Amino acid sequence: MRKATLKLEGKRFGLYVVLSKGSKPRYWVTKCDCGKVTETRGSR
């Protein structure tokens, strides 16, 4: 069985907003309130 894909685009986690999936599994492209865009590793 495959795990369901999370749909996190547009959701806010603290200071970060998820923009899209990252280049690796479990990574997300996020944008901080200060404007910096970075690839962040997600957890369970």
DAJO-V587800 format. One record per backbone hydrogen bond with DSSP energy under -0.5 kcal/mol. CO is the residue of the C=O (numbers start at 0). NH is the residue of the N-H. If there is no record, write none. Layout:
CO | NH
CO | NH
This chain:
5 | 7
7 | 10
10 | 17
12 | 15
14 | 32
15 | 12
16 | 30
17 | 9
19 | 28
23 | 26
25 | 41
26 | 21
27 | 29
27 | 39
28 | 18
28 | 19
29 | 37
30 | 16
31 | 34
35 | 31
37 | 29
37 | 39
39 | 27
